[in-house]
Amino acid sequence: MSNEYAASQDDHGSRTAPLEGSELSQIERDEQPLLSVDDLQTRFNTDAGMVQAVDGVTFEIQEGEILGLVGESGCGKSVTSRSVMSLVESPGEIHGGHIMFDGENLLEKSNAELRDIRGEDISMIFQEPMSALNPVFDVGWQIGEPLRIHQDLSNAASRKRAVELMRRVGIPSAEDRVDAFPHQFSGGMRQRAMIAMALACEPDLLIADEPTTSLDVTIEAQILEIIEELNERQNMAVMLITHDLGVVAEVCDRVAVMYAGRIVEYGDVVDVFKNPRHPYTKGLLDCVPDPREQQDTFTPIDGQVPDLSDPPEGCNFADRCPFASAECREIDPRLRAVNDDHYSACIWEDPA
């Protein structure tokens, strides 16, 4: 691209030359992040062709930090989380990038080494607890399983610890419920049991995939309070996957906004929400109704997410973007720095 193009301006704001790769992956941090994901590529071989579900995703999580991963359904949030855990199932595969956890590349680990890491160093709360819990084993046995595997606790000791964990996450009458089966728990209690299981070995990183889906607002608030409390008490890092921007604003330190398999905006949650630089982030925020208004004032994002088996040239969001120009359909934008901890994947410096 010419310097003349990079410096040109029009009514949309100033343009910036596209980068090869992401500026985020080139930054030297004062301290090594607990988790560093760089140029992650995860794809699925389907009847419609090769689908690039995660395309060059880059982000970091520091020790004790809560990162929110947000975006529409199907944008790649859950696939990203499963990629970090190396739990992508066929016909999916991770075919590029690095996932560094505590200084070691998880993609170079054997299955046995990954089993040692899962549940002890990294734990995950899955989106639907009823499908994640085994219906034929009692809840206490399942909560105690990571302790028997990773800490070699006896059945009796793991059961005792399971009762303590159930109390810790607010399950009433834990001594009586420890031998109950998942179908005997409500949705909120099953989710608490999943949190207890995930926290059994006091992991350094908790991945929570839509942990409050299908729960009423009271139970949702309680679950988020538990996660925040454990984050503060244990200095546990959290990767919180959600579509709820209000939840992110309330509990997260930083946020990564995903669209069509890519992170399009990333940074300090207050800065990103107060000063969004990517049109998709602006669109998501405009979709949130203002509770102070008597009538709904939100504006939906027009159009459809592109077919990732045949993605368009240029920016994936161009067909839905009110600021798109001809250049947007030619240039493949990557994350670039807006300020010290704010990045946007848009050729416009400040679309408005």
C-alpha positions as CSV (number, residue, x, y, z in Angstrom):
1,M,0.0,0.0,0.0
2,S,1.2,3.5,-0.8
3,N,2.0,6.1,1.9
4,E,-0.4,8.3,0.1
5,Y,-3.3,5.9,0.7
6,A,-2.3,5.3,4.4
7,A,-2.4,9.0,5.1
8,S,-5.6,9.8,3.1
9,Q,-8.8,10.9,4.8
10,D,-12.5,11.3,4.1
11,D,-15.7,11.6,6.0
12,H,-15.3,8.3,7.8
13,G,-12.0,9.4,9.5
14,S,-8.4,8.6,8.9
15,R,-7.3,5.3,7.4
16,T,-4.4,3.3,8.5
17,A,-2.3,0.8,6.5
18,P,-3.0,-2.9,7.2
19,L,-0.5,-4.9,9.1
20,E,1.0,-8.2,8.4
21,G,-0.2,-10.2,11.4
22,S,-1.2,-8.5,14.6
23,E,0.5,-5.7,16.5
24,L,-0.7,-7.4,19.7
25,S,1.6,-10.4,19.2
26,Q,4.6,-8.1,18.6
27,I,4.3,-6.2,22.0
28,E,6.9,-7.0,24.7
29,R,5.2,-7.2,28.1
30,D,6.8,-6.3,31.4
31,E,5.6,-9.7,32.7
32,Q,4.9,-12.9,31.0
33,P,1.1,-13.6,30.7
34,L,-0.4,-16.7,32.2
35,L,-2.0,-17.5,28.8
36,S,-0.9,-16.2,25.5
37,V,-2.8,-17.2,22.3
38,D,-1.0,-16.2,19.1
39,D,-2.4,-16.6,15.6
40,L,-4.7,-19.5,16.5
41,Q,-6.2,-21.3,13.5
42,T,-9.0,-23.9,14.0
43,R,-11.0,-25.3,11.1
44,F,-13.7,-27.9,10.4
45,N,-13.9,-30.1,7.3
46,T,-17.6,-30.1,6.5
47,D,-19.8,-31.1,3.5
48,A,-19.9,-27.4,2.6
49,G,-16.1,-27.2,2.5
50,M,-13.4,-26.2,4.9
51,V,-14.8,-23.8,7.6
52,Q,-12.2,-21.5,9.3
53,A,-14.0,-21.3,12.7
54,V,-11.1,-19.5,14.4
55,D,-8.9,-17.5,12.1
56,G,-5.7,-15.9,13.5
57,V,-7.0,-15.2,17.0
58,T,-4.5,-13.5,19.3
59,F,-5.0,-12.5,23.0
60,E,-3.5,-12.7,26.4
61,I,-4.7,-13.3,30.0
62,Q,-2.5,-12.2,32.9
63,E,-2.5,-13.9,36.3
64,G,-5.6,-12.9,38.3
65,E,-7.2,-11.1,35.3
66,I,-10.8,-11.7,34.0
67,L,-11.0,-11.5,30.2
68,G,-14.4,-11.4,28.5
69,L,-14.8,-13.0,25.1
70,V,-18.0,-11.6,23.4
71,G,-19.7,-11.8,20.0
72,E,-22.8,-13.2,18.3
73,S,-23.6,-16.9,18.4
74,G,-21.4,-18.8,15.9
75,C,-18.6,-16.2,16.0
76,G,-16.0,-18.8,17.3
77,K,-16.0,-18.1,21.1
78,S,-16.6,-21.7,22.2
79,V,-14.3,-23.1,19.6
80,T,-11.6,-20.8,20.8
81,S,-12.1,-22.0,24.4
82,R,-12.1,-25.6,23.4
83,S,-9.0,-25.0,21.3
84,V,-7.2,-23.7,24.4
85,M,-8.2,-26.9,26.2
86,S,-7.3,-29.0,23.2
87,L,-10.8,-30.4,23.2
88,V,-11.7,-29.7,19.5
89,E,-13.3,-32.9,18.2
90,S,-13.3,-34.3,14.7
91,P,-14.0,-33.0,12.0
92,G,-12.4,-30.0,13.7
93,E,-8.6,-29.5,14.0
94,I,-6.1,-26.9,15.2
95,H,-3.8,-26.3,12.3
96,G,-1.8,-23.3,13.3
97,G,-0.7,-20.8,16.0
98,H,0.6,-21.1,19.5
99,I,-1.1,-21.5,22.8
100,M,1.4,-20.7,25.6
101,F,0.3,-21.5,29.1
102,D,2.7,-20.6,31.9
103,G,5.5,-20.5,29.4
104,E,4.8,-23.8,27.7
105,N,3.2,-24.4,24.3
106,L,0.1,-26.6,24.9
107,L,0.0,-27.5,21.2
108,E,3.2,-29.4,21.7
109,K,1.9,-31.4,24.6
110,S,1.0,-35.1,24.4
111,N,-2.5,-36.3,25.3
112,A,-1.2,-37.6,28.6
113,E,0.4,-34.3,29.4
114,L,-2.8,-32.4,28.5
115,R,-4.8,-34.6,30.8
116,D,-2.5,-33.7,33.7
117,I,-3.0,-30.0,32.9
118,R,-6.8,-30.1,32.5
119,G,-8.7,-30.0,35.7
120,E,-5.6,-29.1,37.8
121,D,-4.0,-26.1,36.1
122,I,-6.8,-25.1,33.7
123,S,-10.5,-25.9,34.3
124,M,-13.6,-25.3,32.3
125,I,-17.2,-24.7,33.0
126,F,-19.2,-25.9,30.0
127,Q,-22.2,-24.1,28.5
128,E,-24.8,-26.7,29.4
129,P,-24.2,-28.5,32.8
130,M,-26.8,-31.2,32.2
131,S,-24.8,-32.5,29.2
132,A,-21.5,-32.0,30.9
133,L,-22.4,-33.9,34.1
134,N,-22.6,-37.7,33.8
135,P,-26.2,-38.8,34.6
136,V,-25.2,-42.2,36.0
137,F,-22.8,-40.9,38.7
138,D,-23.7,-38.9,41.8
139,V,-22.7,-35.2,41.9
140,G,-20.3,-35.7,44.8
141,W,-18.4,-38.4,42.9
142,Q,-18.0,-36.2,39.9
143,I,-16.9,-33.2,41.9
144,G,-14.3,-35.3,43.6
145,E,-13.0,-36.9,40.4
146,P,-10.3,-34.3,39.7
147,L,-9.0,-34.7,43.2
148,R,-8.7,-38.5,42.8
149,I,-7.0,-38.1,39.5
150,H,-4.6,-35.2,40.2
151,Q,-4.1,-35.3,43.9
152,D,-4.5,-39.0,44.5
153,L,-7.2,-38.6,47.2
154,S,-9.1,-41.6,48.4
155,N,-12.8,-42.0,47.7
156,A,-13.6,-40.9,51.3
157,A,-11.3,-37.9,51.2
158,S,-12.5,-36.7,47.8
159,R,-16.2,-37.1,49.0
160,K,-15.4,-35.0,52.1
161,R,-13.7,-32.4,49.9
162,A,-16.7,-32.4,47.5
163,V,-19.0,-31.5,50.4
164,E,-16.7,-28.5,51.3
165,L,-16.6,-27.4,47.7
166,M,-20.4,-27.6,47.4
167,R,-20.8,-25.4,50.4
168,R,-18.2,-23.0,49.0
169,V,-20.3,-22.5,45.8
170,G,-23.5,-22.1,47.8
171,I,-25.2,-25.4,47.4
172,P,-27.5,-25.8,50.4
173,S,-27.6,-29.0,52.5
174,A,-24.4,-30.1,50.9
175,E,-24.0,-33.2,53.1
176,D,-27.4,-34.5,51.9
177,R,-27.0,-33.5,48.3
178,V,-23.5,-34.9,47.8
179,D,-25.0,-38.3,46.9
180,A,-27.7,-36.9,44.6
181,F,-27.7,-37.3,40.8
182,P,-27.6,-34.5,38.3
183,H,-31.3,-34.8,37.4
184,Q,-32.2,-34.2,41.0
185,F,-30.5,-30.7,40.8
186,S,-32.1,-27.5,39.4
187,G,-30.3,-25.8,36.6
188,G,-28.7,-23.3,38.9
189,M,-27.5,-26.0,41.3
190,R,-26.1,-28.0,38.4
191,Q,-24.1,-25.0,37.3
192,R,-22.8,-24.5,40.9
193,A,-21.8,-28.2,40.9
194,M,-19.9,-27.6,37.6
195,I,-18.1,-24.6,39.2
196,A,-17.3,-26.8,42.3
197,M,-15.8,-29.5,40.0
198,A,-13.8,-26.9,38.0
199,L,-12.4,-25.4,41.2
200,A,-11.6,-28.6,43.0
201,C,-7.8,-28.4,42.3
202,E,-7.7,-24.6,42.5
203,P,-6.7,-24.0,38.9
204,D,-4.6,-21.0,37.7
205,L,-7.1,-20.5,34.8
206,L,-10.8,-21.0,34.7
207,I,-12.6,-21.0,31.3
208,A,-16.3,-20.3,31.8
209,D,-18.3,-20.9,28.6
210,E,-21.6,-19.0,28.9
211,P,-21.8,-20.1,32.6
212,T,-25.2,-18.3,33.2
213,T,-27.0,-19.4,30.0
214,S,-30.7,-20.3,30.7
215,L,-30.5,-19.2,34.3
216,D,-32.8,-16.5,35.7
217,V,-31.3,-13.2,36.6
218,T,-31.1,-13.9,40.3
219,I,-29.1,-17.2,39.9
220,E,-27.0,-15.5,37.2
221,A,-26.0,-12.8,39.6
222,Q,-25.1,-15.4,42.2
223,I,-23.0,-17.4,39.8
224,L,-21.1,-14.3,38.6
225,E,-20.5,-13.3,42.3
226,I,-19.0,-16.7,43.0
227,I,-16.6,-16.4,40.0
228,E,-15.6,-12.9,41.0
229,E,-15.0,-14.0,44.7
230,L,-12.9,-16.9,43.7
231,N,-10.9,-14.7,41.2
232,E,-10.1,-12.3,44.0
233,R,-9.5,-14.9,46.7
234,Q,-7.2,-17.2,44.7
235,N,-5.9,-14.7,42.1
236,M,-7.3,-17.1,39.5
237,A,-7.4,-15.9,35.9
238,V,-10.8,-16.2,34.2
239,M,-11.7,-16.4,30.5
240,L,-15.4,-15.5,30.5
241,I,-17.3,-16.3,27.3
242,T,-20.6,-14.6,27.0
243,H,-22.9,-12.7,24.7
244,D,-24.0,-10.4,27.5
245,L,-22.1,-7.1,27.3
246,G,-23.6,-6.0,30.7
247,V,-21.9,-9.0,32.4
248,V,-18.6,-8.1,30.7
249,A,-18.8,-4.5,31.8
250,E,-19.6,-5.6,35.4
251,V,-16.9,-8.3,36.0
252,C,-14.2,-8.1,33.3
253,D,-10.9,-6.3,33.2
254,R,-10.4,-6.6,29.5
255,V,-12.6,-7.7,26.6
256,A,-12.0,-9.3,23.2
257,V,-14.8,-8.9,20.6
258,M,-15.1,-11.7,18.1
259,Y,-16.7,-11.7,14.7
260,A,-16.6,-14.4,12.1
261,G,-13.8,-16.3,13.7
262,R,-11.6,-13.3,14.4
263,I,-11.0,-10.8,17.2
264,V,-11.9,-7.4,15.8
265,E,-11.4,-5.3,19.0
266,Y,-9.5,-6.0,22.1
267,G,-8.4,-4.1,25.2
268,D,-9.3,-2.5,28.5
269,V,-13.1,-3.1,29.0
270,V,-13.8,0.5,30.1
271,D,-11.9,2.0,27.1
272,V,-13.4,-0.4,24.6
273,F,-17.0,0.2,25.7
274,K,-16.6,4.0,26.1
275,N,-14.6,4.5,23.0
276,P,-15.3,1.6,20.6
277,R,-13.2,1.7,17.4
278,H,-14.6,-1.2,15.4
279,P,-18.0,-0.8,13.7
280,Y,-19.0,-4.2,14.9
281,T,-18.3,-3.3,18.5
282,K,-20.3,-0.1,18.0
283,G,-23.1,-2.2,16.6
284,L,-23.2,-4.6,19.5
285,L,-23.3,-1.7,22.0
286,D,-26.2,-0.1,20.0
287,C,-28.1,-3.4,20.3
288,V,-28.2,-3.1,24.1
289,P,-31.4,-1.3,25.3
290,D,-30.9,1.6,27.6
291,P,-32.9,0.8,30.8
292,R,-33.2,4.6,31.4
293,E,-35.4,5.0,28.3
294,Q,-39.1,4.2,28.5
295,Q,-39.0,2.8,24.9
296,D,-36.5,0.5,23.3
297,T,-33.8,2.5,21.6
298,F,-31.5,-0.3,20.4
299,T,-30.5,-0.6,16.7
300,P,-30.0,-4.1,15.3
301,I,-27.1,-4.9,13.0
302,D,-28.4,-5.5,9.5
303,G,-27.4,-8.4,7.4
304,Q,-26.0,-11.9,8.1
305,V,-22.6,-13.3,9.3
306,P,-20.6,-14.4,6.2
307,D,-20.3,-18.1,5.2
308,L,-16.9,-19.1,6.6
309,S,-16.6,-21.9,4.1
310,D,-16.4,-19.2,1.5
311,P,-15.4,-15.9,3.2
312,P,-15.5,-12.7,1.3
313,E,-12.5,-10.8,0.2
314,G,-11.3,-8.0,2.4
315,C,-13.1,-7.3,5.8
316,N,-15.6,-9.9,6.9
317,F,-17.8,-7.2,8.3
318,A,-17.9,-5.0,5.2
319,D,-21.3,-6.2,3.9
320,R,-22.9,-5.2,7.3
321,C,-20.9,-2.1,8.0
322,P,-22.4,1.3,7.6
323,F,-18.9,2.8,7.0
324,A,-17.7,0.3,4.4
325,S,-16.0,1.6,1.3
326,A,-14.5,-0.1,-1.7
327,E,-11.2,-0.4,0.1
328,C,-12.9,-2.4,2.9
329,R,-13.8,-5.1,0.4
330,E,-10.2,-5.3,-0.7
331,I,-8.1,-5.0,2.5
332,D,-7.9,-7.7,5.1
333,P,-7.6,-5.7,8.3
334,R,-5.7,-7.0,11.4
335,L,-5.5,-5.8,14.9
336,R,-3.6,-2.5,15.3
337,A,-2.9,-0.4,18.4
338,V,-5.4,2.4,19.2
339,N,-3.6,3.1,22.5
340,D,-1.5,1.2,25.0
341,D,-4.1,-1.4,25.7
342,H,-6.7,-1.0,23.0
343,Y,-6.6,-2.7,19.5
344,S,-9.0,-2.6,16.5
345,A,-9.1,-4.5,13.3
346,C,-10.5,-1.8,11.0
347,I,-8.8,0.4,8.4
348,W,-10.6,3.4,9.8
349,E,-8.9,5.1,12.6
350,D,-12.2,6.2,14.2
351,P,-15.3,5.3,12.3
352,A,-18.3,7.3,13.6
